[in-house]
Amino acid sequence: MNIAIIGGGAAGMTAASRVKALRPDWNVMVLEKTNFVSHAPCGIPFYVSGIVEYFEELCTYDVAHFRSERGIDVHTNARVIEVGDGYLVAEENGRERKYEWDKLLFATGSRAKRLNVKYEELEGVLCVNDITNAEKVKKWALKAENVVIIGSGYIGVEMAEAMTRLGKKVTVVEMAERPLPEYDAEIAAVLKTEMEKFVNLRLGERVVAFEGKDKVEKVITNKAEYRCDMAIVAVGVHPNTEIARNFVELGKSGAIKTNSRMETSRENVYAAGDCAESINVVTGKSDWIPLAAPANKMGYVAGVNMAGYELHYPGSLKSQITSFYGLEIGKAGLSEHEAIREGYEVVSAFVTTKSNARYFINGLVHLKAVADRSGKLLGIQAVGKGVAMRIYAASALLYRGANVRDLFFTDFPYYPPVSRVWDPLVVAARNLFRKLGIP
């Protein structure tokens, strides 16, 4: 069998490794448009700030490892320009080459969203979701003094910290009325207060223009102007599906439509990672969830099925964790406004409490639990100290379809320095009891 995989990121290399482990005599080829495989764009803010010292650390394994240790035929700097039944054409080092395949995987990832304003000709306007931009971003960051970041999602928040750690004057421009707009207002308000200690946070502003001669000098919004010598556009991502369009069916999100085996609408063609749709475990609906952990698992499932075995991907919760300086922020499942948008009759509880025993200083956590009127648990958000362990616990419960009673009765361990007898998750569940009429 000839297995062709387009994309050498998380999903692509996981799938390739799985096929080769199960079918060592098969030919497994990966075509990656950059010079890097198994890359981790999520680590770019930490490389820019200096927490991660070497760029190479952003790649879990190098190309030589996959070629020599796993027997995978990796082609770097290979951009696929055409896909047809049983063949594909790639441009490699200026030459076009045609390859045959028996089974094909799209693992083409995502690309940065663009702003609807002109800035291509200005140097110093950069995105950070592409591994190939990491070194360029760091070089610009080291020489810049004033930095404007457009967008306050995960990348925007993490880049704001990275730039302030480098001693830069940072302005963050966000079109929504709160940072991390996917979160509810109570959680975002805590982050807003912390961010304002370090950056000029401009909420409810929309970028309308960039100005400069050759390189960026000014970002103009609908309300003000901000001088800068570097601008970072971090307004989200799109699924990278141009090569798949008109070959396989796309879903409503624009990502590739798949079933639980990661199969597409065309026989022997699969998709996984940021370019593919999957199931949202909470809603049970098709969703596009471009995150690293789901991408790896989708790649694993695709690889198993491409090798002729049977494995099903149940979906994802959009579980997320980030931080801003000492403030941890996390979310699993739906926020309240997302749940309302999905048509649920929502009940929620917001609590502010200690994340550890009261005789320990610090340890404050703000936590919000969202449920349906039926008692079904829909989501957990938290900000403060001890957030990660609560989001991990919430993810496990949500994955199993837990209700509010399950949240209350789960036996969370007690250890005074990091947890309480009445864990914040249990306190939130108890508050939901009252709203649901549970004694």
C-alpha positions in Angstrom: 0.0 0.0 0.0 1.1 3.5 -0.8 0.0 6.0 1.9 0.3 9.7 1.2 -0.1 12.3 3.9 -0.3 16.0 3.1 1.0 18.0 6.1 3.7 17.1 8.7 2.2 18.7 11.8 0.6 17.1 14.8 -2.1 15.1 13.0 0.0 14.2 10.0 3.0 12.8 11.8 0.9 11.0 14.4 -1.1 9.3 11.6 2.1 8.4 9.6 3.7 6.9 12.7 0.6 4.9 13.5 0.3 3.5 10.0 4.0 2.6 9.9 3.9 0.9 13.4 0.9 -1.2 12.3 2.0 -1.9 8.7 5.8 -1.7 8.6 5.9 -3.0 5.1 3.7 -0.3 3.7 5.1 2.9 2.0 4.2 5.9 4.1 5.0 9.3 2.6 4.5 12.7 4.2 4.6 15.9 2.1 5.3 19.0 4.3 5.4 22.5 2.7 7.8 23.9 5.3 11.2 22.6 6.4 9.9 21.4 9.7 7.7 18.5 10.9 6.1 17.7 14.2 6.1 21.4 14.9 4.3 23.2 17.8 3.1 26.7 16.9 1.5 26.9 20.4 5.0 27.4 21.7 5.9 30.5 19.7 5.0 33.0 22.4 7.3 31.2 24.9 10.1 31.2 22.4 9.7 34.9 21.7 9.7 35.7 25.4 12.9 33.6 26.0 11.3 31.0 28.2 12.1 28.5 25.5 15.7 29.2 24.5 16.1 27.4 21.2 13.8 27.4 18.1 14.5 23.7 17.5 12.7 22.9 20.8 9.4 23.8 19.1 9.7 20.6 17.1 9.1 17.4 19.0 11.2 15.4 16.6 13.3 16.3 13.6 13.0 14.9 10.0 15.9 12.6 10.5 14.1 10.8 13.4 11.1 10.0 11.3 13.1 8.8 8.4 15.7 6.7 10.2 13.8 5.6 13.4 10.3 5.2 12.0 10.9 4.5 8.3 8.6 7.3 7.1 9.4 8.9 3.7 9.3 12.6 4.7 9.5 15.2 2.0 10.1 18.8 3.3 9.6 22.0 1.2 7.1 20.0 -0.7 3.9 21.9 -1.5 1.1 19.8 -2.9 -0.5 21.7 -5.8 -2.9 19.1 -7.2 -4.8 16.1 -5.9 -6.7 13.6 -8.0 -7.9 10.0 -7.8 -4.9 7.9 -6.9 -2.3 10.7 -7.5 -1.1 14.0 -6.3 1.4 16.6 -7.7 3.9 18.4 -5.4 6.2 21.2 -6.1 9.6 20.4 -4.5 12.5 22.7 -4.8 11.1 24.3 -7.9 10.2 21.1 -9.7 6.9 19.3 -10.0 6.7 15.6 -9.1 3.8 13.2 -9.3 3.1 10.5 -6.7 0.6 7.7 -6.6 -1.5 6.8 -3.5 -3.8 4.1 -2.4 -4.9 6.0 0.7 -4.6 9.7 1.3 -4.8 11.9 4.4 -5.4 15.6 4.5 -3.6 17.1 7.5 -3.1 20.6 6.2 -3.8 22.4 9.4 -5.0 26.0 9.6 -3.8 29.4 8.6 -4.1 32.8 10.2 -7.2 34.9 9.6 -6.6 38.2 7.8 -7.9 41.6 8.7 -10.1 43.2 6.1 -7.6 46.0 5.7 -4.5 46.4 3.5 -1.1 45.7 5.1 0.7 43.2 2.9 3.3 45.7 1.7 4.3 46.8 5.2 7.2 45.1 7.0 6.7 44.4 10.7 3.1 43.2 10.5 3.2 39.6 11.5 1.2 36.5 12.5 2.4 33.9 14.9 0.4 30.8 14.1 2.9 29.5 11.5 6.1 27.8 12.8 8.0 29.4 9.9 7.3 32.9 11.3 8.7 32.1 14.8 12.2 33.4 14.2 11.1 36.4 12.3 8.7 37.4 15.0 11.4 37.1 17.6 13.9 39.1 15.6 11.3 41.9 15.2 10.4 41.7 18.8 13.9 42.2 20.0 14.4 45.4 18.1 10.9 46.8 18.6 9.9 49.3 21.3 6.2 49.8 20.7 4.1 46.8 19.8 0.4 46.6 18.9 -1.3 43.2 19.2 -4.6 42.9 17.3 -6.8 40.3 19.0 -7.0 39.0 22.6 -7.6 35.3 22.1 -5.1 32.8 23.4 -2.3 33.9 21.1 -3.0 37.6 21.7 -3.0 37.2 25.5 0.2 35.0 25.4 2.0 37.3 23.0 1.1 40.3 25.2 2.8 38.7 28.1 5.8 37.7 26.0 6.3 41.2 24.7 6.0 42.8 28.1 8.5 40.3 29.5 10.9 41.7 26.8 10.3 45.2 28.2 8.2 46.4 25.2 5.3 48.9 25.4 2.3 46.9 24.4 -1.1 47.9 23.2 -3.7 45.2 22.7 -6.7 46.0 20.4 -9.8 43.8 20.7 -12.9 44.3 18.7 -15.1 42.6 21.4 -15.9 44.1 24.7 -13.8 41.7 26.7 -10.5 39.7 26.3 -10.9 36.0 25.5 -14.3 36.6 23.9 -15.2 32.9 24.0 -15.3 33.1 27.8 -18.2 34.7 29.8 -18.0 38.2 31.1 -17.3 37.2 34.8 -14.2 35.3 33.9 -12.9 37.8 31.3 -13.3 40.7 33.8 -10.7 39.1 36.1 -8.3 38.8 33.2 -9.0 42.4 32.0 -8.0 43.8 35.4 -4.7 41.8 35.3 -3.9 42.7 31.7 -4.4 46.4 32.4 -1.5 46.3 34.9 0.9 45.5 32.0 -0.6 46.6 28.7 -2.7 49.3 27.2 -5.9 47.2 26.7 -8.3 48.8 24.1 -11.6 46.9 24.0 -14.5 47.5 21.6 -12.1 48.9 18.9 -11.8 47.7 15.3 -8.6 48.2 13.2 -9.4 50.2 10.1 -5.9 50.8 8.7 -2.1 50.4 9.0 0.2 53.3 8.1 3.9 53.4 7.4 6.5 53.8 4.8 7.8 50.4 3.9 7.4 49.2 7.5 4.5 49.7 9.9 4.5 52.9 12.0 0.9 53.2 13.1 -2.2 51.2 13.7 -5.5 53.1 13.3 -8.8 51.9 14.8 -12.3 53.4 14.6 -11.5 55.2 17.9 -7.8 56.1 18.0 -4.3 55.8 16.6 -1.4 53.8 18.1 2.2 54.3 17.1 4.2 51.1 16.8 7.2 49.6 15.1 5.7 46.1 15.2 2.1 44.8 14.9 1.0 41.2 15.5 -2.3 40.1 13.9 -3.9 37.4 16.2 -7.5 37.3 15.2 -8.0 33.6 14.8 -7.5 31.0 12.1 -9.2 29.4 9.1 -9.0 25.7 8.1 -6.5 25.2 5.4 -8.6 23.4 2.8 -7.8 24.9 -0.6 -6.2 21.8 -1.9 -9.1 19.6 -0.7 -11.9 21.9 -2.0 -13.8 20.3 -4.9 -12.2 16.9 -4.1 -13.9 16.1 -0.8 -17.0 17.6 0.9 -16.5 20.5 3.3 -18.6 21.1 6.4 -20.4 24.3 7.4 -17.3 25.6 9.1 -15.3 25.3 5.9 -13.2 22.5 7.3 -13.3 19.0 5.8 -16.4 16.9 6.7 -15.4 13.6 8.4 -17.1 10.7 10.2 -15.8 9.1 13.4 -13.2 7.1 11.5 -11.9 10.4 10.1 -13.0 9.3 6.6 -14.1 12.0 4.2 -16.8 11.9 1.5 -14.4 10.1 -0.9 -13.3 6.5 -0.4 -9.8 5.9 1.0 -9.4 9.6 1.7 -9.2 10.8 5.3 -8.7 14.2 7.1 -7.5 15.0 10.6 -6.3 18.0 12.7 -7.1 21.7 12.2 -8.3 21.1 8.6 -11.1 18.7 9.7 -14.4 18.9 11.4 -15.3 16.5 14.2 -17.9 16.1 16.9 -18.4 18.5 19.8 -18.9 16.0 22.7 -21.2 18.4 24.7 -23.6 19.3 21.8 -23.2 16.1 19.8 -23.0 18.3 16.6 -20.3 18.6 14.0 -17.9 21.3 15.0 -14.5 22.7 14.1 -12.1 22.5 17.0 -8.5 23.6 15.9 -6.5 22.6 19.0 -3.4 20.6 19.4 -4.6 17.8 21.6 -7.6 16.9 19.4 -5.4 17.1 16.3 -3.0 14.4 17.7 -5.9 12.1 18.6 -7.6 12.6 15.2 -4.3 11.8 13.5 -4.0 8.6 15.7 -7.5 7.5 14.8 -6.9 8.2 11.1 -3.7 6.3 11.1 -5.3 3.2 12.7 -8.1 3.2 10.2 -5.9 3.8 7.2 -3.9 0.7 8.4 -7.0 -1.4 8.1 -8.0 -1.5 11.8 -11.1 0.0 13.5 -11.0 3.0 15.8 -13.5 5.8 16.3 -12.9 9.4 17.4 -15.7 10.4 19.8 -15.0 14.2 19.5 -13.7 17.0 21.6 -14.7 19.4 24.3 -12.6 22.4 23.3 -10.7 22.0 26.6 -8.3 24.9 26.9 -5.8 26.3 29.4 -3.7 29.5 29.2 -2.2 32.1 31.5 -1.2 35.7 31.9 1.6 36.1 34.3 0.5 34.4 37.5 -3.1 34.2 36.4 -4.3 30.8 35.1 -7.3 30.7 32.8 -9.2 27.6 31.6 -12.3 26.4 30.0 -13.9 23.0 29.1 -17.2 22.6 27.3 -19.5 25.6 26.6 -19.6 29.0 28.1 -23.0 30.4 29.0 -23.3 32.5 25.9 -22.2 29.6 23.7 -24.8 27.3 25.4 -27.6 29.9 24.9 -26.6 30.1 21.2 -26.9 26.3 21.0 -30.4 26.5 22.3 -30.0 25.2 25.8 -32.1 26.5 28.7 -29.2 27.6 30.8 -28.6 27.7 34.5 -25.2 28.9 35.8 -23.3 29.5 39.0 -20.3 31.8 39.5 -18.3 31.4 42.7 -15.2 33.2 44.0 -13.5 31.1 46.7 -10.1 29.8 47.8 -8.5 27.0 45.8 -6.7 25.8 48.9 -7.4 25.7 52.7 -8.2 29.0 54.2 -5.1 29.1 56.4 -2.9 29.3 53.3 -2.4 32.8 51.8 -3.3 33.5 48.1 -5.1 30.7 46.2 -8.1 32.7 45.0 -10.1 31.2 42.1 -13.1 32.4 40.2 -15.1 29.6 38.7 -18.3 29.4 36.6 -20.3 26.2 36.0 -22.9 26.1 33.2 -25.7 23.5 33.1 -28.9 22.9 31.2 -32.2 23.1 33.1 -32.4 19.3 32.9 -29.3 19.2 35.1 -26.9 18.2 32.3 -23.4 19.8 32.9 -22.4 21.9 29.8 -19.2 23.6 30.8 -16.7 24.9 33.4 -14.6 28.1 33.2 -12.1 29.3 35.8 -9.5 32.0 36.3 -7.1 32.5 39.2 -5.0 29.9 41.1 -5.3 26.1 40.8 -7.3 26.4 37.5 -5.6 23.6 35.5 -6.5 20.8 37.9 -10.2 21.9 37.9 -10.3 22.0 34.1 -8.8 18.6 33.9 -11.4 17.2 36.3 -14.2 19.1 34.4 -13.0 17.7 31.1 -13.2 14.1 32.3 -16.8 14.7 33.7 -18.0 16.5 30.6 -16.6 13.8 28.3 -18.7 11.2 30.2 -21.9 13.3 29.9 -22.0 14.1 33.6 -24.8 16.0 35.3 -24.7 18.5 38.2 -25.1 15.7 40.8 -22.1 14.0 39.4 -20.1 17.2 39.7 -21.2 17.5 43.3 -20.5 13.9 44.3 -17.2 13.4 42.5 -14.6 12.5 45.1 -12.0 15.3 44.5 -9.0 14.7 46.8 -8.3 17.1 49.7 -4.8 18.4 50.3 -4.7 21.8 52.1 -1.9 23.5 50.1 -3.7 23.0 46.7 -7.4 22.0 47.4 -10.2 22.3 49.9 -12.6 19.9 51.6 -15.3 21.7 49.6 -13.6 22.1 46.3 -14.6 25.1 44.2 -16.2 22.7 41.6 -18.4 21.2 44.4 -19.3 24.7 45.7 -20.4 25.6 42.2 -22.5 22.4 41.9 -24.1 23.2 45.3 -25.1 26.6 44.0 -26.6 25.0 40.9 -28.6 22.6 43.2 -30.5 25.6 44.5 -31.2 27.0 41.1 -32.4 23.6 39.8 -34.6 22.9 42.9 -32.4 20.1 44.2 -32.5 19.9 48.0 
